[in-house]
Amino acid sequence: MNTLVRWGKFNLVGAVGMGFQLAALALLNGRAPGHYMYATAAALELTLLHNFTWHLHFTWRDRRDRLGLFRQLFRFHASNGLVSMLGNLVLMRVLVQGGHVPILVANSVAILACSVINFLLGDRWAFAWSPTSPGKKRPEIWGTQDGF
């Protein structure tokens, strides 16, 4: 699959995930006002599971590792999860406490700031091609088959 097409799919899942995360954050923060950092972490974890499912079945469908579903989930959490958790929590603290930015606006900025790194980690590691992927042969990374 062309990298630009995959980037578009990634962003579609990301846009839905962003709406999901912001809704979860608003709900969780409303239930426990003043604890926006805990609410951010919980909303992010829910969104990671949501996005993993969509990426597995939509964005990187051709690279689904039938023998290593838990390996892909672990890699997704270890890469996208770590970047998103650290990026979101650090930026939320800086923007909300330091810049007095509203919580949902700050979280939107944090999500967008992490997206490019998350795509690269997902594409090159979490959902990297494996011999048990449905594709018949290993795709080229930057060649005409998989890239630009």
TIDOZA-413565 format. One line per field, with one value per atom (N, C-alpha, C): atom name; x, z negated, y negated. Coordinates in Angstrom, 3 decimals. Example, Ala and Ser with C-alpha at 12.3 -4.5 7.8 and 13.67 -1.06 7.14 Angstrom:
// TIDOZA-413565
atom: c(N, CA, C, N, CA, C) .
xx: c(13.190, 12.300, 13.200, 12.850, 13.670, 12.900) .
zz: c(-7.800, -7.800, -7.800, -7.080, -7.140, -7.870) .
yy: c(5.690, 4.500, 3.300, 2.250, 1.060, -0.030) .
//
This chain:
// TIDOZA-413565
atom: c(N, CA, C, N, CA, C, N, CA, C, N, CA, C, N, CA, C, N, CA, C, N, CA, C, N, CA, C, N, CA, C, N, CA, C, N, CA, C, N, CA, C, N, CA, C, N, CA, C, N, CA, C, N, CA, C, N, CA, C, N, CA, C, N, CA, C, N, CA, C, N, CA, C, N, CA, C, N, CA, C, N, CA, C, N, CA, C, N, CA, C, N, CA, C, N, CA, C, N, CA, C, N, CA, C, N, CA, C, N, CA, C, N, CA, C, N, CA, C, N, CA, C, N, CA, C, N, CA, C, N, CA, C, N, CA, C, N, CA, C, N, CA, C, N, CA, C, N, CA, C, N, CA, C, N, CA, C, N, CA, C, N, CA, C, N, CA, C, N, CA, C, N, CA, C, N, CA, C, N, CA, C, N, CA, C, N, CA, C, N, CA, C, N, CA, C, N, CA, C, N, CA, C, N, CA, C, N, CA, C, N, CA, C, N, CA, C, N, CA, C, N, CA, C, N, CA, C, N, CA, C, N, CA, C, N, CA, C, N, CA, C, N, CA, C, N, CA, C, N, CA, C, N, CA, C, N, CA, C, N, CA, C, N, CA, C, N, CA, C, N, CA, C, N, CA, C, N, CA, C, N, CA, C, N, CA, C, N, CA, C, N, CA, C, N, CA, C, N, CA, C, N, CA, C, N, CA, C, N, CA, C, N, CA, C, N, CA, C, N, CA, C, N, CA, C, N, CA, C, N, CA, C, N, CA, C, N, CA, C, N, CA, C, N, CA, C, N, CA, C, N, CA, C, N, CA, C, N, CA, C, N, CA, C, N, CA, C, N, CA, C, N, CA, C, N, CA, C, N, CA, C, N, CA, C, N, CA, C, N, CA, C, N, CA, C, N, CA, C, N, CA, C, N, CA, C, N, CA, C, N, CA, C, N, CA, C, N, CA, C, N, CA, C, N, CA, C, N, CA, C, N, CA, C, N, CA, C, N, CA, C, N, CA, C, N, CA, C, N, CA, C, N, CA, C, N, CA, C, N, CA, C, N, CA, C, N, CA, C, N, CA, C, N, CA, C, N, CA, C, N, CA, C, N, CA, C, N, CA, C, N, CA, C, N, CA, C, N, CA, C, N, CA, C, N, CA, C, N, CA, C, N, CA, C, N, CA, C) .
xx: c(0.849, 0.000, 0.897, 0.491, 1.215, 1.250, 2.396, 2.570, 1.599, 1.331, 0.388, -1.031, -1.432, -2.753, -2.828, -1.767, -1.735, -1.758, -1.031, -1.029, -2.446, -3.173, -4.564, -5.442, -5.296, -6.060, -5.701, -4.401, -3.939, -4.604, -4.655, -5.251, -6.761, -7.429, -8.864, -9.134, -8.381, -8.509, -8.144, -7.091, -6.661, -7.711, -8.407, -9.454, -10.614, -11.011, -12.076, -11.582, -10.331, -9.737, -9.615, -9.306, -9.205, -10.558, -11.613, -12.959, -13.300, -12.947, -13.176, -12.417, -11.129, -10.308, -10.818, -11.197, -11.694, -13.015, -13.890, -15.157, -14.902, -13.988, -13.654, -13.029, -12.147, -11.517, -12.549, -13.462, -14.507, -15.370, -15.729, -16.549, -15.788, -14.568, -13.785, -13.423, -13.062, -12.724, -13.965, -15.130, -16.381, -16.742, -16.378, -16.657, -15.676, -14.466, -13.436, -12.732, -13.430, -12.821, -11.561, -10.592, -9.345, -8.281, -8.666, -7.718, -7.521, -7.249, -7.165, -6.024, -4.969, -3.861, -4.277, -5.007, -5.511, -6.539, -7.409, -8.422, -7.767, -6.700, -5.974, -5.372, -4.730, -4.110, -5.160, -6.287, -7.341, -7.973, -8.249, -8.825, -7.865, -6.595, -5.590, -5.511, -5.557, -5.503, -6.710, -7.882, -9.081, -8.919, -8.357, -8.165, -7.114, -6.070, -5.058, -5.678, -6.527, -7.190, -8.136, -8.857, -9.750, -8.957, -7.889, -7.102, -6.375, -5.877, -5.213, -6.157, -7.374, -8.354, -8.589, -8.792, -9.022, -7.777, -6.606, -5.388, -5.152, -5.420, -5.231, -6.128, -7.379, -8.359, -8.517, -7.906, -8.096, -6.772, -6.011, -4.792, -3.720, -3.433, -2.390, -3.000, -4.154, -4.864, -4.012, -3.242, -2.404, -1.196, -0.951, 0.187, -0.255, -1.502, -1.996, -1.232, -0.641, 0.170, -0.730, -1.205, -2.175, -1.623, -0.320, 0.280, 0.737, 0.765, 1.335, 0.464, -0.843, -1.745, -1.289, -0.927, -0.496, 0.862, 1.696, 2.970, 2.712, 1.763, 1.431, 0.805, -0.055, -0.655, 0.430, 1.368, 2.467, 3.303, 3.661, 4.474, 3.741, 2.442, 1.657, 1.663, 1.466, 1.491, 2.896, 3.906, 5.282, 5.766, 5.200, 5.619, 4.605, 3.471, 2.445, 1.945, 1.793, 1.320, 2.293, 3.561, 4.582, 4.720, 4.802, 4.906, 3.675, 2.502, 1.260, 1.127, 1.448, 1.315, 2.281, 3.540, 4.519, 4.211, 3.961, 3.670, 2.438, 1.362, 0.121, 0.283, 0.886, 0.989, 1.929, 3.043, 3.972, 3.329, 2.774, 2.154, 0.929, 0.162, -1.002, -0.544, 0.485, 0.995, 1.480, 2.260, 2.811, 1.698, 0.804, -0.226, -1.310, -1.754, -2.840, -2.334, -1.291, -0.790, 0.029, 0.929, 1.805, 1.153, 0.371, -0.209, -1.675, -2.290, -3.711, -4.608, -4.206, -4.987, -6.099, -7.318, -8.399, -7.994, -8.478, -8.066, -8.258, -9.424, -9.676, -8.838, -8.573, -7.703, -6.271, -5.813, -4.460, -4.307, -5.326, -5.245, -5.251, -5.979, -5.967, -4.567, -3.924, -2.555, -1.615, -1.743, -0.876, -1.075, -2.307, -2.600, -1.955, -2.155, -1.603, -0.074, 0.515, 1.976, 2.594, 1.884, 2.416, 2.114, 1.265, 0.751, 1.806, 2.711, 3.701, 4.627, 5.097, 5.969, 5.212, 3.950, 3.156, 2.957, 2.747, 2.603, 3.880, 5.006, 6.276, 6.545, 6.283, 6.483, 5.514, 4.271, 3.307, 3.690, 4.102, 4.421, 5.703, 6.688, 8.000, 8.232, 7.414, 7.665, 6.407, 5.406, 4.236, 3.497, 3.332, 2.635, 3.571, 4.829, 5.796, 5.416, 5.775, 5.500, 6.150, 5.475, 6.061, 5.727, 6.432, 6.162, 4.739, 4.048, 2.678, 1.633, 2.080, 1.148, 0.467, -0.776, -1.480, -0.782, 0.039, 0.742, 1.692, 1.856, 2.684, 4.171, 4.565, 5.991, 6.224, 7.415, 7.785, 7.699, 6.946, 6.831, 8.110, 8.339, 9.454, 9.093, 10.063, 9.793, 9.577, 10.495, 10.357, 10.304, 10.124, 10.062, 8.677, 8.449, 7.174, 6.031, 6.315, 5.240, 4.625, 5.438, 4.924, 5.154, 5.920, 6.271, 5.946, 6.789, 6.531, 6.886) .
zz: c(0.000, 0.000, 0.000, 0.709, 0.799, -0.566, -0.922, -2.229, -2.412, -1.367, -1.490, -1.758, -1.144, -1.405, -2.854, -3.298, -4.679, -5.661, -5.345, -6.179, -6.280, -5.157, -5.169, -6.054, -5.953, -6.806, -8.274, -8.534, -9.904, -10.460, -9.659, -10.112, -10.283, -9.474, -9.654, -10.991, -11.257, -12.551, -13.674, -13.457, -14.461, -14.755, -13.713, -13.917, -14.736, -14.415, -15.200, -16.625, -16.740, -18.062, -18.871, -18.193, -18.891, -19.465, -18.675, -19.183, -20.360, -20.251, -21.322, -22.579, -22.409, -23.556, -24.215, -23.420, -23.994, -24.729, -24.176, -24.850, -26.164, -26.123, -27.348, -28.381, -27.936, -28.855, -29.476, -28.680, -29.207, -30.235, -29.921, -30.841, -32.129, -32.005, -33.187, -34.022, -33.367, -34.101, -34.780, -34.169, -34.781, -36.027, -36.035, -37.194, -38.339, -38.009, -39.032, -38.709, -38.858, -38.498, -39.319, -38.642, -39.325, -39.169, -38.626, -38.437, -36.942, -36.213, -34.758, -34.284, -35.058, -34.657, -34.706, -35.741, -35.817, -34.716, -34.511, -33.466, -32.088, -31.870, -30.602, -30.381, -31.392, -31.275, -31.003, -31.705, -31.506, -30.120, -29.689, -28.358, -27.273, -27.496, -26.521, -26.407, -27.526, -27.484, -26.737, -27.001, -26.273, -24.774, -24.436, -23.033, -22.368, -23.099, -22.540, -22.128, -22.962, -22.632, -21.445, -21.429, -20.318, -19.022, -19.039, -17.828, -17.369, -18.304, -17.935, -17.118, -17.581, -16.888, -15.468, -15.320, -13.991, -13.111, -13.658, -12.862, -12.403, -13.279, -12.957, -11.794, -11.806, -10.810, -9.623, -9.685, -8.618, -8.091, -8.928, -8.476, -8.033, -8.869, -8.560, -8.381, -7.779, -7.564, -6.814, -5.846, -5.053, -5.826, -7.002, -7.815, -9.124, -9.195, -10.409, -10.605, -11.756, -12.071, -12.784, -12.045, -12.587, -13.755, -13.780, -14.860, -16.024, -15.831, -16.848, -17.238, -17.408, -17.774, -19.053, -20.057, -21.322, -21.186, -20.279, -20.012, -19.394, -18.459, -17.854, -18.883, -19.737, -20.787, -21.728, -22.107, -22.972, -22.283, -21.026, -20.299, -20.138, -19.892, -19.753, -21.064, -22.159, -23.461, -23.805, -23.486, -23.808, -22.951, -21.782, -20.911, -20.951, -20.314, -20.276, -21.665, -22.496, -23.856, -24.663, -24.584, -25.337, -24.838, -23.522, -22.956, -23.331, -23.167, -23.467, -24.953, -25.804, -27.239, -27.709, -27.337, -27.756, -27.128, -25.821, -25.129, -25.666, -25.866, -26.377, -27.793, -28.664, -30.055, -30.224, -29.505, -29.598, -29.017, -27.818, -27.199, -27.972, -28.527, -29.329, -30.538, -31.221, -32.401, -31.995, -30.928, -30.474, -30.009, -29.193, -28.610, -29.610, -30.421, -31.362, -32.556, -33.210, -34.395, -34.031, -33.091, -32.740, -31.856, -30.867, -29.906, -30.119, -31.098, -31.412, -30.199, -29.374, -28.201, -28.671, -28.143, -28.523, -28.257, -29.093, -29.077, -27.709, -27.086, -25.810, -24.678, -24.720, -23.713, -23.890, -25.132, -25.415, -24.972, -25.209, -24.813, -23.297, -22.598, -21.127, -20.594, -21.171, -20.772, -21.030, -22.172, -22.524, -21.563, -21.221, -20.298, -18.940, -18.425, -17.110, -17.120, -18.220, -18.320, -18.269, -18.731, -18.776, -17.509, -16.625, -15.527, -14.520, -14.112, -13.100, -13.638, -14.852, -15.464, -15.607, -16.008, -16.165, -14.838, -13.754, -12.450, -12.084, -12.230, -11.879, -12.727, -14.021, -14.901, -14.552, -14.255, -13.858, -12.558, -11.593, -10.272, -10.259, -11.003, -10.945, -12.018, -13.095, -14.162, -14.635, -15.135, -15.728, -14.714, -13.492, -12.448, -11.277, -11.568, -10.517, -9.849, -8.593, -7.857, -8.553, -8.549, -9.077, -8.121, -8.227, -7.329, -7.459, -8.582, -8.755, -8.371, -7.822, -7.319, -6.069, -5.773, -4.607, -3.274, -3.167, -1.923, -1.534, -0.233, 0.231, 0.136, 0.314, 0.243, -0.577, -1.059, -1.887, -1.057, -1.533, -0.780, -0.867, 0.157, 0.120, -0.805, -1.523, -2.463, -1.749, -0.912, -0.252, 1.262, 1.744, 3.183, 3.735, 4.951, 5.613, 5.059, 4.477, 4.008, 2.700, 1.755, 0.442, 0.136, 0.920, 0.559, 1.620, 1.736, 2.633, 4.066) .
yy: c(1.177, 0.000, -1.243, -2.219, -3.486, -4.170, -4.746, -5.389, -6.550, -7.305, -8.429, -7.953, -6.850, -6.274, -5.804, -5.126, -4.641, -5.817, -6.908, -8.111, -8.683, -8.678, -9.148, -8.281, -6.964, -6.047, -6.258, -6.417, -6.667, -7.933, -8.970, -10.226, -10.130, -9.325, -9.116, -8.423, -7.361, -6.675, -7.641, -8.422, -9.385, -10.441, -10.905, -11.918, -11.353, -10.132, -9.484, -9.241, -8.774, -8.542, -9.826, -10.914, -12.205, -12.616, -12.450, -12.725, -11.829, -10.558, -9.593, -10.005, -10.361, -10.747, -12.023, -13.010, -14.264, -14.043, -13.205, -12.897, -12.156, -11.177, -10.443, -11.362, -12.258, -13.207, -14.136, -14.655, -15.541, -14.801, -13.563, -12.766, -12.455, -11.973, -11.613, -12.835, -13.919, -15.136, -15.719, -15.546, -16.000, -15.212, -13.930, -13.063, -13.296, -13.722, -13.967, -15.282, -16.402, -17.688, -17.955, -18.561, -18.879, -17.812, -16.677, -15.578, -15.330, -16.391, -16.286, -15.384, -15.254, -14.392, -12.914, -12.512, -11.139, -10.901, -11.879, -11.768, -11.667, -12.420, -12.370, -10.983, -10.429, -9.104, -8.022, -8.072, -7.073, -7.210, -8.435, -8.663, -8.199, -8.425, -8.012, -6.496, -5.793, -4.328, -3.763, -4.289, -3.849, -4.105, -5.252, -5.611, -4.731, -4.368, -3.469, -2.136, -1.592, -0.324, -0.500, -1.606, -1.939, -2.041, -2.840, -3.057, -1.800, -1.010, 0.244, 1.116, 1.250, 2.090, 1.586, 0.285, -0.283, -0.201, -0.456, -0.353, 1.086, 2.029, 3.440, 3.866, 3.408, 3.851, 2.905, 1.711, 0.738, 0.186, -0.483, -1.158, -0.172, 0.815, 1.800, 3.187, 3.235, 4.489, 5.517, 5.047, 5.938, 6.460, 5.917, 6.355, 7.014, 7.358, 8.007, 9.309, 9.476, 10.649, 11.652, 12.625, 13.584, 14.394, 14.577, 15.355, 14.487, 13.170, 12.307, 11.129, 11.346, 10.255, 9.563, 10.347, 9.747, 9.057, 9.575, 8.904, 7.532, 7.450, 6.157, 5.216, 5.734, 4.903, 4.390, 5.264, 4.836, 3.763, 4.000, 3.027, 1.693, 1.754, 0.527, -0.255, 0.457, -0.213, -0.725, 0.057, -0.339, -1.506, -1.679, -2.776, -3.915, -3.724, -4.770, -5.117, -4.115, -4.363, -5.191, -4.841, -5.568, -7.003, -7.171, -8.522, -9.344, -8.764, -9.491, -9.809, -8.834, -9.061, -10.147, -10.009, -11.015, -12.378, -12.366, -13.616, -14.306, -13.543, -14.119, -14.644, -13.855, -14.288, -15.484, -15.470, -16.609, -17.862, -17.745, -18.924, -19.411, -18.492, -18.905, -19.716, -19.247, -19.962, -21.355, -21.422, -22.705, -23.645, -23.142, -24.000, -24.397, -23.449, -23.743, -24.541, -24.032, -24.736, -25.969, -25.805, -26.914, -27.956, -27.493, -28.421, -28.731, -28.094, -28.294, -28.058, -27.090, -26.705, -25.770, -25.901, -24.977, -23.516, -22.619, -21.215, -20.560, -20.712, -20.045, -20.637, -21.921, -22.553, -22.043, -21.993, -21.503, -20.057, -19.237, -17.837, -17.695, -18.538, -18.522, -18.823, -19.820, -20.173, -18.992, -18.360, -17.234, -16.054, -15.763, -14.657, -14.919, -16.107, -16.454, -16.452, -16.890, -16.937, -15.541, -14.539, -13.174, -12.363, -12.863, -12.041, -11.592, -12.444, -12.054, -10.967, -11.137, -10.125, -8.805, -8.882, -7.667, -6.939, -7.688, -7.033, -6.286, -6.938, -6.301, -5.066, -5.142, -3.982, -2.856, -3.202, -2.187, -1.509, -2.317, -1.806, -0.983, -1.398, -0.755, 0.301, 0.310, 1.275, 1.998, 1.264, 1.928, 2.802, 2.299, 3.046, 3.357, 3.559, 3.887, 5.204, 5.339, 6.563, 7.747, 8.885, 10.119, 11.262, 12.378, 13.507, 14.050, 13.778, 14.269, 13.219, 12.087, 11.084, 11.633, 11.173, 11.685, 11.418, 10.359, 10.038, 11.147, 11.370, 12.469, 12.202, 10.953, 10.656, 9.407, 9.278, 8.134, 6.856, 5.853, 4.605, 3.786, 2.985, 2.051, 0.906, 0.385, -0.692, -2.014, -2.445, -3.748, -3.611, -2.393, -2.188, -2.441, -2.038, -2.316, -1.483, -0.334, 0.509, -0.010, -0.455, -0.841, -2.315, -2.991, -4.360, -5.361, -6.342, -7.463, -7.155) .
//
